[in-house]
């Protein structure tokens, strides 16, 4: 897991350097890094799919400390504990001067640059930290699933975007504590929608392959809600 965090940070560093030093757009920088990492993953893994059967994972090591606890209970308790710990660490970091500077850079880059802040550095720091968390999540998901696949992250960006948008649409309190709560709530709502789609979607002709389409539709709907509300409020005035 430690190596995954380091590798994720390096990926964020590459994206940040492409964007800040070579002046590529943030979208192009991300796409280039993703394309590069696909080849890197194949080179490291040696093949597209690797089973983890017989390998000692973090969950199995934790199981040794709680031999009488079933994995059905151990897994949710472990991930809940990890989520709570990470949330408080992230909240604390974002409350520091560096964290607030990173937030301000994302909210209004020109304003924070006028105050003499090196926005290139804050962008790189933000990308390194966020990519490290993404890599940690990917490593944990691979250990939980029992295999690693080069295409496991396909569509994750859309799903993550949907979680964030849904969360901030439900919880609109602009404090750091509630911002991270909003992301967690959005993740739960998004996953609940996916479960409902899998459970009852067959009645409407949905197939498992349609989940990506549903994710995109959720993002479109969530992004459209503020615009539609604005239109309705404007119409009510007249």
PAZAPA-4460 file (N, C-alpha, C; in steps of 0.05 Angstrom, whole numbers, plus 32768, in hexadecimal, padded with zeros to 4 digits):
% residues 238
    n_x    n_y    n_z   ca_x   ca_y   ca_z    c_x    c_y    c_z   seq   type   mol
   8010   7FE8   8000   8000   8000   8000   8011   8019   8000     1      X     A
   8028   8018   800E   8039   802F   800F   8045   8035   7FF3     2      X     A
   804C   8020   7FE5   8057   8023   7FCA   8041   802E   7FB7     3      X     A
   8029   8026   7FBC   8013   8030   7FAB   800F   804E   7FB0     4      X     A
   8011   8057   7FC9   800E   8073   7FCF   8025   8083   7FC2     5      X     A
   803D   8079   7FC3   8054   8086   7FB7   8050   8088   7F99     6      X     A
   8048   8072   7F8C   8043   8072   7F6F   802D   8085   7F67     7      X     A
   8018   8086   7F77   8003   8099   7F72   800C   80B6   7F73     8      X     A
   801D   80BC   7F87   8028   80D7   7F8A   8039   80DE   7F72     9      X     A
   8049   80CB   7F68   8059   80D0   7F50   8048   80D6   7F38    10      X     A
   8031   80C7   7F36   801F   80CC   7F1F   8014   80E8   7F21    11      X     A
   800D   80F1   7F39   8003   810C   7F3D   8019   8121   7F37    12      X     A
   8032   811A   7F3E   8048   812C   7F38   804B   812F   7F1A    13      X     A
   8049   8119   7F0B   804C   811A   7EEE   8036   812C   7EE2    14      X     A
   801D   8127   7EEB   8007   8138   7EE1   800B   8155   7EE7    15      X     A
   8014   815B   7F00   8018   8176   7F08   802E   8184   7EF7    16      X     A
   8044   8176   7EF2   805A   8181   7EE2   8051   8186   7EC6    17      X     A
   8042   8173   7EBA   8038   8177   7E9F   8027   8190   7E9D    18      X     A
   8017   8195   7EB2   8004   81AB   7EB2   8012   81C6   7EB8    19      X     A
   8023   81C6   7ECC   802F   81DF   7ED5   8048   81E7   7EC6    20      X     A
   8058   81D4   7EBF   8072   81DA   7EB2   8070   81DA   7E94    21      X     A
   8062   81C6   7E89   805F   81C5   7E6B   8046   81D4   7E62    22      X     A
   8036   81DF   7E75   801F   81EF   7E6F   800A   81E0   7E5E    23      X     A
   8008   81C6   7E63   7FF2   81B7   7E56   7FD9   81BB   7E67    24      X     A
   7FC2   81B9   7E5B   7FA9   81BC   7E6A   7FA6   81A5   7E7E    25      X     A
   7F96   81AB   7E93   7F93   8196   7EA8   7F87   817D   7E9D    26      X     A
   7F75   817F   7E8A   7F68   8167   7E7E   7F7C   8157   7E6E    27      X     A
   7F8B   8164   7E5D   7F9F   8156   7E4D   7FB5   814A   7E5E    28      X     A
   7FBD   8158   7E73   7FD2   814D   7E85   7FC8   8133   7E92    29      X     A
   7FAF   8133   7E9B   7FA4   811B   7EA8   7FA1   8104   7E94    30      X     A
   7F98   810A   7E7C   7F95   80F5   7E68   7FB1   80E8   7E61    31      X     A
   7FC5   80F9   7E5D   7FE0   80F0   7E57   7FEB   80DE   7E6D    32      X     A
   7FE7   80E6   7E86   7FF1   80D7   7E9C   7FE2   80BC   7E9E    33      X     A
   7FC8   80BC   7E9A   7FB9   80A3   7E9B   7FC2   8090   7E85    34      X     A
   7FC7   809A   7E6D   7FD1   808A   7E57   7FEC   807E   7E5D    35      X     A
   7FFD   808F   7E69   8018   8086   7E71   8017   8070   7E86    36      X     A
   8005   8074   7E9A   8003   8061   7EB0   7FF8   8046   7EA6    37      X     A
   7FE8   8046   7E91   7FDE   802C   7E87   7FF5   801B   7E7E    38      X     A
   8008   8026   7E70   801F   8017   7E67   8031   8010   7E7E    39      X     A
   8034   8022   7E91   8044   801C   7EA9   8038   8005   7EB9    40      X     A
   801E   8005   7EBC   8011   7FF0   7ECB   8015   7FD5   7EBD    41      X     A
   8012   7FD5   7EA3   8017   7FBC   7E94   8033   7FB2   7E97    42      X     A
   8046   7FC4   7E97   8062   7FBD   7E99   8068   7FB1   7EB6    43      X     A
   805C   7FBE   7ECA   8060   7FB4   7EE5   8052   7F99   7EEA    44      X     A
   8039   7F97   7EE1   802A   7F7F   7EE5   8033   7F68   7ED4    45      X     A
   803C   7F6E   7EBB   8045   7F5A   7EA9   802E   7F4E   7E98    46      X     A
   8015   7F52   7EA1   7FFE   7F49   7E92   7FE6   7F59   7E9C    47      X     A
   7FD0   7F59   7E8D   7FB9   7F6A   7E94   7FAC   7F64   7EAF    48      X     A
   7FAD   7F4B   7EB8   7F9F   7F43   7ED0   7FB0   7F31   7EE1    49      X     A
   7FB1   7F37   7EFB   7FC0   7F27   7F0E   7FAE   7F1F   7F26    50      X     A
   7FAA   7F05   7F2B   7F9B   7EFD   7F43   7FAC   7EFF   7F5C    51      X     A
   7F9F   7F05   7F72   7FAE   7F08   7F8B   7FA9   7EF0   7F9D    52      X     A
   7FA0   7EDA   7F92   7F9C   7EC2   7FA2   7FB7   7EB8   7FAD    53      X     A
   7FB7   7EB2   7FC6   7FD0   7EA9   7FD3   7FE2   7EBF   7FDC    54      X     A
   7FDB   7ED8   7FD5   7FEB   7EEF   7FDF   7FDF   7EF9   7FF9    55      X     A
   7FF1   7F02   800A   7FE9   7F0D   8024   7FE0   7F2A   8021    56      X     A
   7FC7   7F30   8025   7FBD   7F4B   8022   7FBA   7F58   803D    57      X     A
   7FB4   7F72   803D   7FB1   7F80   8056   7F99   7F76   8066    58      X     A
   7F84   7F6F   8058   7F6C   7F65   8066   7F72   7F4A   8073    59      X     A
   7F82   7F39   8067   7F89   7F20   8073   7F9C   7F24   808B    60      X     A
   7FAD   7F38   808A   7FBE   7F3E   80A1   7FAE   7F48   80B8    61      X     A
   7F9A   7F59   80B3   7F88   7F63   80C8   7F78   7F4C   80D3    62      X     A
   7F70   7F39   80C2   7F60   7F22   80CB   7F6F   7F12   80E0    63      X     A
   7F8A   7F11   80DE   7F9A   7F02   80F2   7F97   7F0E   810E    64      X     A
   7F91   7F28   8110   7F8E   7F34   812A   7F71   7F30   8135    65      X     A
   7F5F   7F29   8123   7F43   7F24   812C   7F3A   7F09   8120    66      X     A
   7F45   7EF3   8129   7F40   7ED9   811D   7F22   7ED0   8120    67      X     A
   7F15   7EDA   8134   7EF9   7ED2   8139   7EE5   7EE3   812A    68      X     A
   7EEE   7EF8   811D   7EDC   7F0A   810F   7EDA   7F03   80F2    69      X     A
   7EC1   7EFF   80E8   7EBD   7EF8   80CD   7EC5   7F0F   80BA    70      X     A
   7ECE   7F07   80A2   7ED6   7F1B   808E   7EBE   7F2C   8086    71      X     A
   7EA6   7F21   8088   7E8E   7F31   8081   7E8B   7F49   8093    72      X     A
   7E95   7F47   80AC   7E94   7F5D   80BF   7EAE   7F6D   80BF    73      X     A
   7EC4   7F5F   80BB   7EDF   7F6B   80BD   7EE2   7F80   80A6    74      X     A
   7EDB   7F78   808E   7EDF   7F8A   8077   7ED0   7FA5   807A    75      X     A
   7EB6   7FA5   807F   7EA8   7FBF   8082   7EB2   7FCF   809A    76      X     A
   7EB9   7FC2   80B0   7EC3   7FD1   80C8   7EDF   7FDD   80C1    77      X     A
   7EEF   7FCE   80B3   7F0A   7FD8   80AD   7F08   7FF0   809A    78      X     A
   7EF8   7FEE   8085   7EF6   8004   8072   7EE8   801C   807F    79      X     A
   7ED5   8018   8090   7EC8   802E   809F   7EDC   803C   80B0    80      X     A
   7EED   802D   80BF   7F01   8038   80D0   7F15   8048   80BF    81      X     A
   7F1D   803D   80A8   7F31   804A   8096   7F25   8064   808B    82      X     A
   7F0C   8064   8084   7EFF   807C   8079   7EFE   8092   808E    83      X     A
   7EF7   808B   80A6   7EF6   809F   80BC   7F11   80AB   80C1    84      X     A
   7F26   809A   80C3   7F41   80A3   80C7   7F4A   80B6   80B1    85      X     A
   7F46   80AE   8098   7F4E   80BE   8081   7F3F   80D8   8080    86      X     A
   7F25   80D7   8087   7F16   80F0   8087   7F21   8105   809A    87      X     A
   7F27   80FC   80B3   7F32   810F   80C6   7F4E   8119   80BF    88      X     A
   7F5E   8107   80B2   7F78   8110   80A9   7F76   8125   8093    89      X     A
   7F64   811F   8080   7F5F   8132   806A   7F54   814C   8074    90      X     A
   7F40   814B   8087   7F35   8163   8093   7F4A   8174   80A0    91      X     A
   7F5C   8166   80AF   7F71   8175   80BD   7F84   8182   80A9    92      X     A
   7F8C   8173   8095   7F9E   817E   8081   7F92   8196   8073    93      X     A
   7F79   8193   806A   7F6C   81A9   805C   7F67   81C2   806D    94      X     A
   7F69   81BE   8087   7F65   81D5   809A   7F80   81E4   809F    95      X     A
   7F96   81D8   8096   7FB0   81E5   8099   7FB4   81FA   8084    96      X     A
   7FC9   820A   8087   7FCE   821F   8074   7FD3   8214   8058    97      X     A
   7FE1   81FE   8056   7FE7   81F1   803C   7FCD   81E7   802F    98      X     A
   7FBC   81DA   8040   7FA3   81CF   8036   7F90   81E5   802C    99      X     A
   7F8E   81FA   803C   7F7D   8210   8034   7F87   821E   801A   100      X     A
   7FA2   821E   8017   7FAD   822A   7FFF   7FA6   8219   7FE6   101      X     A
   7FA7   81FE   7FE9   7F9F   81ED   7FD4   7F82   81F0   7FCC   102      X     A
   7F71   81F2   7FE1   7F54   81F7   7FDB   7F50   8212   7FCD   103      X     A
   7F5E   8226   7FD6   7F5B   8241   7FCA   7F65   8241   7FAD   104      X     A
   7F7A   8231   7FA8   7F83   822F   7F8C   7F6E   8223   7F7A   105      X     A
   7F60   820F   7F84   7F4B   8203   7F74   7F33   8215   7F71   106      X     A
   7F2D   8225   7F86   7F15   8236   7F85   7F1A   824F   7F74   107      X     A
   7F31   825C   7F77   7F36   8275   7F69   7F55   8278   7F66   108      X     A
   7F5F   826D   7F50   7F7C   826D   7F4C   7F87   8289   7F49   109      X     A
   7F79   829A   7F3A   7F84   82B5   7F35   7F85   82C5   7F4F   110      X     A
   7F72   82C2   7F61   7F72   82D0   7F7A   7F89   82C8   7F8B   111      X     A
   7F8D   82AD   7F8E   7FA2   82A3   7F9F   7FBD   82A9   7F94   112      X     A
   7FBF   82AA   7F79   7FD9   82B1   7F6C   7FE0   82CE   7F71   113      X     A
   7FCB   82E0   7F73   7FD0   82FC   7F78   7FDB   8301   7F94   114      X     A
   7FD7   82ED   7FA6   7FE2   82F0   7FC1   7FFE   82E6   7FC3   115      X     A
   800A   82DE   7FAD   8026   82D5   7FAC   802A   82B8   7FB1   116      X     A
   8015   82A8   7FAF   8017   828B   7FB4   8020   827E   7F9A   117      X     A
   8032   826B   7F9C   803B   825B   7F85   8026   8246   7F7F   118      X     A
   8014   824C   7F6C   7FFE   823A   7F66   8007   8221   7F58   119      X     A
   801D   8222   7F4A   8028   820A   7F3D   802F   81F5   7F53   120      X     A
   803B   81FE   7F68   8042   81EC   7F7E   802A   81E0   7F8C   121      X     A
   8016   81F1   7F91   7FFE   81E7   7F9E   7FEE   81D4   7F8C   122      X     A
   7FEF   81D8   7F72   7FE2   81C5   7F60   7FF0   81AA   7F61   123      X     A
   800A   81AB   7F60   8019   8192   7F61   8015   8183   7F7B   124      X     A
   8015   8192   7F91   8010   8185   7FAB   7FF4   8179   7FAC   125      X     A
   7FE0   8187   7FA3   7FC5   817D   7FA2   7FC3   8163   7F92   126      X     A
   7FD0   8163   7F7A   7FCF   814C   7F69   7FDD   8134   7F75   127      X     A
   7FF4   8139   7F82   8003   8124   7F8F   7FF3   8117   7FA5   128      X     A
   7FE6   8127   7FB6   7FD7   811D   7FCC   7FBE   810E   7FC2   129      X     A
   7FAF   811A   7FAF   7F97   810D   7FA6   7F9D   80F3   7F97   130      X     A
   7FB2   80F2   7F87   7FBA   80DA   7F79   7FC4   80C4   7F8C   131      X     A
   7FD1   80CD   7FA2   7FD9   80B9   7FB6   7FC1   80AC   7FC3   132      X     A
   7FAC   80BB   7FC8   7F94   80B0   7FD4   7F86   809E   7FC0   133      X     A
   7F86   80A5   7FA6   7F7B   8094   7F91   7F8A   807A   7F90   134      X     A
   7FA4   807B   7F90   7FB4   8063   7F8F   7FAF   8051   7FA7   135      X     A
   7FAD   805D   7FBF   7FA6   804D   7FD7   7F8B   803F   7FD4   136      X     A
   7F78   804E   7FC9   7F5D   8042   7FC4   7F5F   802B   7FB1   137      X     A
   7F6E   802F   7F9B   7F71   801A   7F87   7F7F   8001   7F92   138      X     A
   7F93   8005   7FA3   7FA1   7FEE   7FAF   7F8F   7FDF   7FC2   139      X     A
   7F7F   7FED   7FD2   7F6D   7FE0   7FE4   7F57   7FD2   7FD5   140      X     A
   7F4D   7FDE   7FBF   7F38   7FD1   7FAF   7F42   7FB7   7FA2   141      X     A
   7F5B   7FB8   7F99   7F67   7FA0   7F8C   7F6A   7F8A   7FA1   142      X     A
   7F72   7F90   7FB9   7F75   7F7C   7FCE   7F5A   7F71   7FD7   143      X     A
   7F46   7F83   7FD8   7F2B   7F7B   7FDF   7F1F   7F69   7FC9   144      X     A
   7F24   7F6F   7FB0   7F19   7F60   7F99   7F28   7F46   7F95   145      X     A
   7F41   7F44   7F9D   7F51   7F2C   7F9A   7F5F   7F2A   7F80   146      X     A
   7F60   7F40   7F71   7F6F   7F40   7F57   7F74   7F5D   7F50   147      X     A
   7F88   7F61   7F3E   7F8E   7F7B   7F33   7F8C   7F7A   7F15   148      X     A
   7F7D   7F8D   7F0A   7F79   7F8E   7EED   7F81   7FA9   7EE3   149      X     A
   7F8C   7FAA   7ECB   7F96   7FC3   7EC0   7F7F   7FD6   7EBA   150      X     A
   7F67   7FCB   7EB7   7F4F   7FDC   7EB0   7F3D   7FE1   7EC8   151      X     A
   7F47   7FDC   7EE0   7F36   7FDF   7EF8   7F2D   7FFB   7EFC   152      X     A
   7F3D   800E   7EF4   7F36   802A   7EF9   7F25   8037   7EE4   153      X     A
   7F1E   8028   7ECF   7F0E   8033   7EB9   7EF3   803D   7EC3   154      X     A
   7EED   8056   7EBE   7ED4   8062   7EC6   7ED3   806C   7EE2   155      X     A
   7EEA   806A   7EF1   7EEA   8073   7F0C   7EE7   8091   7F0E   156      X     A
   7EF2   809F   7EFB   7EF0   80BD   7EFB   7ED3   80C6   7EFA   157      X     A
   7EC4   80B9   7EE9   7EA7   80C1   7EE7   7E99   80BA   7F01   158      X     A
   7E9F   80A3   7F0C   7E92   809B   7F25   7E99   80AE   7F3C   159      X     A
   7EB3   80B5   7F3E   7EBC   80C8   7F52   7EAF   80E3   7F4F   160      X     A
   7EAD   80EC   7F36   7EA1   8106   7F30   7E83   8105   7F39   161      X     A
   7E76   80EF   7F33   7E5A   80EC   7F3A   7E57   80ED   7F58   162      X     A
   7E68   80E0   7F67   7E67   80E0   7F84   7E6A   80FC   7F90   163      X     A
   7E7D   810B   7F85   7E82   8126   7F90   7E6B   8138   7F8A   164      X     A
   7E61   8137   7F71   7E4B   8149   7F69   7E31   8142   7F78   165      X     A
   7E2B   8129   7F7B   7E14   8121   7F8A   7E16   812A   7FA7   166      X     A
   7E2E   8126   7FB3   7E32   812E   7FCF   7E2F   814B   7FD4   167      X     A
   7E3B   815C   7FC3   7E39   8179   7FC7   7E1E   8184   7FC0   168      X     A
   7E0E   8174   7FB0   7DF3   817C   7FAA   7DE1   8177   7FC2   169      X     A
   7DE8   8163   7FD3   7DD8   815C   7FEA   7DE1   816D   8002   170      X     A
   7DFB   816F   8007   7E05   817E   801D   7E14   8197   8013   171      X     A
   7E0A   81AE   8019   7E14   81C7   800D   7E22   81D9   8022   172      X     A
   7E29   81CD   8039   7E36   81DD   804E   7E54   81E0   8046   173      X     A
   7E5E   81F8   8041   7E79   81FC   8035   7E8F   81FB   804A   174      X     A
   7E90   81E8   805C   7EA6   81E5   806E   7EB5   81CC   8067   175      X     A
   7ECE   81CB   8070   7EDF   81B4   8069   7ED3   819A   8073   176      X     A
   7ECA   819A   808C   7EBE   8182   8098   7EA7   8178   8088   177      X     A
   7E95   818A   8080   7E7D   8181   8071   7E83   817C   8054   178      X     A
   7E98   8188   8049   7EA0   8182   802E   7EA8   8164   802B   179      X     A
   7EB8   815B   803E   7EC0   813F   803D   7EA9   812C   8043   180      X     A
   7E97   8135   8055   7E7F   8126   805B   7E6E   8123   8042   181      X     A
   7E6C   8139   8032   7E5C   8139   801A   7E67   8125   8006   182      X     A
   7E81   8122   8004   7E8D   810E   7FF2   7E85   80F2   7FFB   183      X     A
   7E87   80ED   8015   7E7F   80D3   801F   7E62   80CD   801A   184      X     A
   7E51   80E0   801F   7E34   80DD   801B   7E2E   80D8   7FFD   185      X     A
   7E3C   80E8   7FEC   7E38   80E4   7FCF   7E41   80C8   7FC6   186      X     A
   7E56   80BE   7FD2   7E60   80A3   7FCB   7E4B   808E   7FD3   187      X     A
   7E3F   8091   7FEB   7E2B   807E   7FF4   7E12   807F   7FE2   188      X     A
   7E09   8097   7FDB   7DF2   809A   7FCA   7DF7   808F   7FAE   189      X     A
   7E0F   8095   7FA4   7E16   808A   7F89   7E16   806C   7F89   190      X     A
   7E23   8060   7F9D   7E24   8043   7F9F   7E08   8037   7FA3   191      X     A
   7DF7   8044   7FB2   7DDC   803B   7FB6   7DCC   803B   7F9B   192      X     A
   7DD0   8050   7F8C   7DC3   8051   7F71   7DCD   803A   7F5F   193      X     A
   7DE7   8035   7F60   7DF2   801F   7F50   7DE7   8004   7F59   194      X     A
   7DE4   8000   7F73   7DD9   7FE7   7F7D   7DBC   7FE4   7F74   195      X     A
   7DAC   7FFA   7F76   7D90   7FF9   7F6D   7D8F   7FF3   7F50   196      X     A
   7DA1   7FFF   7F40   7DA1   7FFA   7F23   7DA7   7FDD   7F1D   197      X     A
   7DBA   7FD1   7F2C   7DC0   7FB5   7F28   7DAA   7FA3   7F31   198      X     A
   7D9D   7FAB   7F47   7D88   7F9A   7F53   7D6E   7F9A   7F42   199      X     A
   7D66   7FB2   7F3A   7D4C   7FB5   7F2C   7D4E   7FBD   7F0F   200      X     A
   7D67   7FC2   7F06   7D6B   7FCC   7EEB   7D62   7FB8   7ED5   201      X     A
   7D63   7F9E   7EDB   7D5B   7F8B   7EC7   7D3E   7F8E   7EBF   202      X     A
   7D2E   7F98   7ED1   7D11   7F9C   7ECB   7D0E   7FB1   7EB5   203      X     A
   7D22   7FC3   7EB3   7D20   7FD9   7E9F   7D33   7FD4   7E88   204      X     A
   7D3E   7FBC   7E87   7D50   7FB5   7E70   7D6D   7FBD   7E74   205      X     A
   7D75   7FC5   7E8D   7D91   7FCC   7E91   7DA2   7FB3   7E94   206      X     A
   7DBB   7FB6   7E8C   7DCF   7FA1   7E8E   7DE6   7FAB   7E9F   207      X     A
   7DF7   7F99   7EAA   7E0E   7FA2   7EB9   7E20   7FB6   7EAA   208      X     A
   7E22   7FB2   7E90   7E33   7FC4   7E80   7E28   7FE0   7E7E   209      X     A
   7E0F   7FE4   7E87   7E02   7FFF   7E85   7E09   8010   7E9D   210      X     A
   7E18   8005   7EB1   7E1E   8015   7EC9   7E2E   802E   7EC3   211      X     A
   7E40   802C   7EB0   7E50   8044   7EA8   7E3D   805A   7E9D   212      X     A
   7E2A   8051   7E8D   7E17   8064   7E82   7E07   8071   7E98   213      X     A
   7DFF   8061   7EAC   7DEF   806C   7EC2   7E00   8080   7ED2   214      X     A
   7E1A   807B   7ED5   7E2C   808D   7EE3   7E2D   80A8   7ED5   215      X     A
   7E30   80A7   7EBA   7E32   80BF   7EAA   7E17   80CF   7EAD   216      X     A
   7E01   80C1   7EAC   7DE7   80CE   7EAE   7DE4   80DB   7EC9   217      X     A
   7DEE   80CE   7EDE   7DED   80DA   7EF9   7DFD   80F4   7EFA   218      X     A
   7E15   80F4   7EEE   7E26   810C   7EED   7E17   8122   7EDE   219      X     A
   7E0B   811C   7EC7   7DFD   8130   7EB7   7DE6   813C   7EC7   220      X     A
   7DD7   812A   7ED5   7DC0   8134   7EE4   7DC9   8145   7EFB   221      X     A
   7DDE   813C   7F0A   7DE8   814C   7F20   7DF3   8167   7F18   222      X     A
   7E00   8168   7F01   7E0A   8181   7EF6   7DF4   8193   7EEC   223      X     A
   7DDE   8188   7EE3   7DC9   8197   7ED8   7DB6   81A3   7EED   224      X     A
   7DB6   8197   7F05   7DA3   81A1   7F19   7DA6   81BE   7F20   225      X     A
   7DBF   81C8   7F25   7DC2   81E5   7F2B   7DB8   81F7   7F14   226      X     A
   7DBE   81EF   7EFB   7DB6   81FE   7EE4   7D97   81FF   7EE2   227      X     A
   7D8B   81E8   7EE6   7D6E   81E6   7EE4   7D61   81F7   7EFA   228      X     A
   7D6C   81F5   7F13   7D61   8205   7F29   7D63   8223   7F23   229      X     A
   7D7A   822B   7F17   7D7E   8247   7F10   7D69   8250   7EFC   230      X     A
   7D64   823F   7EE8   7D50   8246   7ED4   7D34   8249   7EE0   231      X     A
   7D2E   8236   7EF2   7D13   8237   7EFF   7D10   824F   7F11   232      X     A
   7D25   8256   7F20   7D24   826E   7F31   7D22   8287   7F20   233      X     A
   7D2F   8288   7F0A   7D2E   829F   7EF8   7D12   82A2   7EEC   234      X     A
   7D06   828B   7EE5   7CEB   828B   7EDA   7CD6   8294   7EEE   235      X     A
   7CDB   828C   7F08   7CC8   8294   7F1D   7CC7   82B2   7F22   236      X     A
   7CDD   82BF   7F1C   7CDE   82DC   7F20   7CCB   82EB   7F0D   237      X     A
   7CC6   82DE   7EF7   7CB4   82EB   7EE3   7C99   82DD   7EE1   238      X     A
***
